[in-house]
Amino acid sequence: MIRYSTASAVALLASLGTANAQTTIDWWHAMGGELGAKLEEIVQGFNDSQDEYRVTPSYKGTYPETMTAAIAAFRANQQPTIVQVFEVGTGTMMAAEGAIVPVYQLMEEHGEDFDPSIFLPAVVGYYTDPEGNMLSMPFNSSTPILYYNKSVFEKAGLDPEQPPKTWAEMEQFSNQIKESGAATCGFTTQWISWIQTENLSAWHNQPIGTMENGFGGLDARLSLNGPVQVKHWENLKRWSDEGIFKYGGPVGGDNAAPMFYSQDCAMIMGSSASRAGVIANSEAFDLGFGMLPYYDDVEGAPQNSIIGGATLWVLSGKADEEYAAAAAFFDYLSSPEVQADWASFSGYLPITEAAGEQMADFYAQNPGADTGINQITLNEPTENSKGLRFGNYVQIRGIIDEEFEQLLSGSKDAQGALDSVVSRGDELLEQFQAQNQ
């Protein structure tokens, strides 16, 4: 019979406890509902795949609420290891010197294979520094596309398999739909800022700001009051007055989707990641998908659309084993199988080439599901179409909404409204530069 001393027994139990201990890290995110449930399923898959690390996801509200909560927690030294931040928060996160651990550094220090070239150029370009180093891990990237009601098209005498390709066709189709009585409105849109200003600019290879849309430094300023943007806002105002376009409201345009689902409006421009929700709410009619319309008299159009969605940032101030856990989790998240499953379920883009290849059968069985990926990879991104990076941009988007409503009310013309966006937005950029330079 083997006998252990009390000291030996304690030492044995301690060693067993250490062997079985898991490193737990927190991930704060902004995904509720079905997307949040799927996110938790993905996390559970990682937790079940190994016994060394455990990720605990926590829903913190909207993107702005999640980012605000993380900043407050960091100041109180209670920050999570990982936080999900939407794309327009990139400039703010980059400027938070000492608050983040860049993802390229994280993966290198913890021995994880990490090749930025596996990610889509339109995705990786948005989240890299001037030297090409990736700062955060892409997770849920989307781009706006056109959804349309094939049943209304048919009633209006339009080809239900041919969505409008140009803005001239959008106007023509909308007038025909309204005049035929097939619907009371041609089209609506979510996100005047993201879709009808930022993506409108990229799609036509027009700058949103100086210095490569802010990628070149903190002294960049806005320039989204050029001829193409002014022309488009003028048209939106005219189409609104004529009743063929209906405004969906500020920020994300929450009133737009109900107008499409009720068949009041025949078309809507919204996120590719809304695909599952749009399908679920469109059972009363045949649904079609198309790329964003473009002005065919603008040289170089269409170029490529830009992304929305969010990436995962790692915050500083944590123990080394927590960073090892984050690196292992990011390696799992970027695997083709996980990315293809996430994209198939959610409508977000497969952010790697390998994930896209795995989705070939899904795309073949789900016509239109590849619209977003085809649109964002239509051409190699340019300085004008790889995205934007400005500090205080959440507030600037609010200014865009305010000035657009001034346009619709008749208080300003398109040039005046966009000039105000630039002047008011530049004040915020100057403040951000002074605070972070």
N, C-alpha and C positions, 0 to 999 in steps of 0.2 A: 504494500500500500504506500503510495507516494504522499508525503506530507509537505505542505507548504507553510512557511512561517506567515504570520500576519502581514509583515512587510512585503513578502514576496507576492502574496495574494493581492494586496493593494496595487502593487506595481503591475501585475498581470492584468487586472481589471482596467487600470489606467491605459495600458498599451492597447487593449482591445477597444476601449472607448475612443482612443485617438484614431485607431484604424478605421472604425466605423463612422467617425464624425464626418459630417458633410459641411462644406462651405456654402452658406446661403447668401444670395444677393437679391436685392429688390430692383424691380423694373416698374417704373411709373409710366403709365400710358394713357392715351386719350381715346381708346376704342371701346365703345359701349355696344349693347345689343348683340346681334349675331356675329359681328366682327370681333367683339370682345370675347365671345364664347369660343370662336375659332382660335383666337390668339392664345387663350388659356389651354386649348387642346394642343397647340404647337408647343407651348411651354411644358405641358405634361409629357409630351413625347420626348423632349430633351431630358427632363428629370428621370424618366423611366429608362433612358438609353444608357445611363451610367450611374454610379453611386457615389461619385466624388463631389458633385456640385448640385445645388438646388436653386432654381430661379423662382422667385415669388412675385407674380404680376399684381399690380394694384391700379385700378381705374381711378383717375384723378380729374375727370371732367373733360371739357373741350380742350383743344390744342392750347389756346391762350391760358386757360386755367391750369393745365398741366405744367406749362412752362413757368408760369408765375409761382406755382407751388414749389417747383424744384429750386427756383432762385431763392425763395424764402427759406427753404429747408437748408440750402447750402450756407446761407448766412448764419443759420443757427447750428451749423455743423451736424445736421441730421439728414443729409442728402442721400438719395438712393444711389446705387452704383450705376444704373442705367436709366435714362429718361428719354422718352419719345418726344421729339420737337419737330413741328411742321416746317416746311421748306423755307418760309419767309422769316423764320427765326434763326437761320443759319448765320447771318451777319452778326447778330447779337451774341450767339454762342461763340463764334470765332473771336470776338473782341473781349470775351470774358477771360482775360489772361490769368492763367493759373487755376482756372476752374474746371478745365476739361483735360482729359487724356486722349490725344488723337488716336483714331482707331488703327492707323498704320503702325504707330509706335506700340500700341497695346499688343497687336498681333505679333509683331516682330519680337518683342521682349518675352513673349510667352510661347514662342516656338510654333505658332500656328501658321500653316501655309496660307498665304494671303496674296492674291494676285489681282490688283485693281483692273487689269485688262479683261477679266471675265465679265465685268459689269457692262451694261449698255452705256455707250459714250454719253448719251443725253442724261443718264443718271449719275455716272461717276463724275462728270464735269461739274455738276452742280455742287458737289460736296468735297472738292479738292482745293488745296491752297495753291498759290501761284507756282509752286514748285511741282505740282501734280500729286501731292500726298493726300490721301483720303483722310478726312477728319472725323467722319461719322459713318455708321454702318447703314446703308440703305435697307429699308424694310418694306414700307408700303408706298410705292410710287404710282401715281396716276397721271392722266392727261385728259383734257376735255375732248369730248366727241359729240356728234350729232345723233340724237334719237328722233325717229319720226314714226308717225302713225300711217301705216300702209293702207289701212281701211279708209281713212280720210282721203288719202291720195287718190285711191280708186274712185271714190264718190265724186271727187273734184275733176275727174278725167285725166289725172296724172298717172304716169307709169309708176306703180308701187315699188318697182325694183330699182328706181333711179332717184336717189336723194339729190338735192341741189348741190352742185359742186362749187359754184361761184356765188358771190353776193348778189349778182344780177339775177341769177336763177332763183335765189332765195326770195328776192322781191317779187319776181314773176310768179313763182309757185304760190307764195303767200297771198297775192292778190287773187289768183285763180281759186284758191281754197275759200277765201272769204266771200268772193262774189258768187261762187257756186252754192254757198250755204252749207258746205261740208263741215265747216268749223267756223267759229266766230273770229279766230285769230290765227295768223300764220305760224308765228313762233314766239317763244319766250326763252329766257336764259337764266342760268344761275351765275353768280359771281361776275358782276360787271368788271371788277378789278382783274381777277385771275384769267377769265375767259375773254372778255371783250376789250381788254386793254393790254394786259401782259402777253397773253397767247396771241392775240391779234397782231401784236408787234413782232413777236418771234416768227409767226407763220408767214409774215411778209418781210422778214429779214430787216426789220427796223429796230434801231436802238431804243431801249427803255431809259437808259441813262448813259452818262459818260464813263470812260475808263472801263470798257467792256461790261457795261451794266453793273458796275460796282465791284467786279472781281479784281480790278486793278488797285484798289485802295480806298481808304476812308474819305478821301477828298472827292470822290465821285458825286455827281449831281444828276438830277432827273432830266430827261429829255423826251418824255412821252407826249409832247405837244407838237409833234411834227405833222406834216401834211396828211400822211396815211391815217394816223390816229384821229386827227381833227375831222377828216372826211368820214370816218366810220361813226364817230359820235354824232356828227350832223345827220347821217343817215338814220341812226337809231332814233334820234329825236323826230325826224320826219316820219319814219315808219310807225312810231308811237302815235303821232298825231293822226295818221291815216288809219290806225287801228289794226294794222297787220302785225305789229309787235306789241307785246304786253310785258311791262316791267315786273320782274319777280321779287323786287325788294332788295334792301341793302345786304351787305356781308355775303352770305352764301345764296341769297335769293330764295328764301324758304317758301315763298308763294308760287314759285315757278313750277315745281313738280306737280302740285295739285291741279294746276291749269292744264298740264299735259295729260295727267291721268284721267281727268274728267272729260277729255277730248274737246275742251274749249280751244286749246292751241294744238296745232297739228305737229309742231316740232319743238324740241327743246335741246339746248346745248348744256351739257352737264358732265360731271366726272365719269371717266371710264369705270371707276370703282363703284359707281352707282348702278352698274349693270344688273346685278342680282335684284336690287330693290325696284328698279324700273320694270324688269320682267314680271316681278311678283305683283306689281300694281297695274299692269297693262294687259290683264287677261281678257278684257272686253274687246280688244282689237289686235290686229297683226302688227308686230313691232319691227321696225327697221333700224339699221345703223349706218352712219356715214361719217366721213371726215368733216372737219370744220370747213365752212365755205371760205373762199378767198377772192380778192379783187384781181381779176385777170389782167388788169392794166398796170399792175405793180411788178416791176422786173424782179425775178427771182422767187416769186410766190407760185406755189406754196413751198416753204422751206422745211421747217419741222416745228412741231409744237413743243412746249416745255412741260416739265413735270409739276405736280402738286404732291400732296401726301407728306410723308415724314421720314426722318431717319432716327437712329438710336445713338445718343451721345453718352459717353462715359465720363462721369464726374470724378474729380480728384479728391484726395483726402481719405482714400480707402486702403485697406490692407492689401498686400501683394497677392494673397490667395484669392481675394475677391476679384482682382483683375484677371487672374488665371481663369476663374470661373466665367467671367464676361467674355474672354477670348474664346474659350471652348464653346460657349453658347452662340457667339457670332459665327463661328465656323459651322455649327449645326444649322443656324438660320439661313446661311447662304448656300447650303447644299442644293443641288438641282431638284431633288425630290421634295424637299420642304417648300422651296420657292414655287415649284410648279403646282403643288397642292394648294398653297395659299392663293396664288394668282387665279387658279381655276375656280376656287370657291368665291373669292372676293371681287374679282374684276380688276384688282390692281395689276400692274404690269409685271411680267416675269423679269426681274431685274438683271438676270444673267443670261448669256447666250445659251448655256446648257439647259437652263430651265425652260427657255422658249422652245428649244428643240424637243424637250420632253412633252410639251403641250401640243404637238402637231396633231395628234388624234383628237384632242379636245377641241381644237380650232376647227378641224374638219367636221366634227359633229355639232358644233355650235356656231353657225354662220354669224359673222359680225363680231364675235368675241375678240378677234385679232385686230379690230379697227384701231384701237389705241396704240398698239405696238407698231403697226404699220405706219401710223401717222408720225409717231415720235422718232422713228428711224428712217423717215422718208429721205432725208439728206443728212450728211455729216453736219453736226452743229457748228454754227459760226459764232463770232464774238457777240452777235446780236441775238442768237437763238439758243444759247446754252443755259440760259436762266438769268437770274438776277441775284445780287447780294448787296443789300443795303441795311444799315442799322435802322431801328425804329420803323421797320416797314409794316408792322402790324397797324400802327397808327396811320401810316401813309395810305394803306388800303381803306381805312375809314374816311380819309380825305377824298379819295377817289369816289366813294359812294356818295358823300355829301355833295360834291361838285356835279356828279351825274344827275342827282335829284334837282339841283339848281338849273341844270340844262333842261330837264323834262318840264319843270315848272315855268320855263320861259324867262327866268331871271337872268340867265346868261346864255350866250351862244356857245358853240362847241369850242371855238378857239379860246374864249374867255374862261370857260370852265377848266379846260386842260392847262391853260396858263396858270390858273389858280392852284391846280394840283401841284404843278412844278414849283411855284414860289412858296407855297405852304409846306410842301414836302421837303424842299431844300433847307428850310429853317430847321426841320427836325434832323436832317442829315448833318447840318452844321453843329447842332447841339451834340449829336452822337459822336462826331469827330472830336469835338472839344473834350468830351468826357473820356474818350478811349485812346487818344493819340499819345 
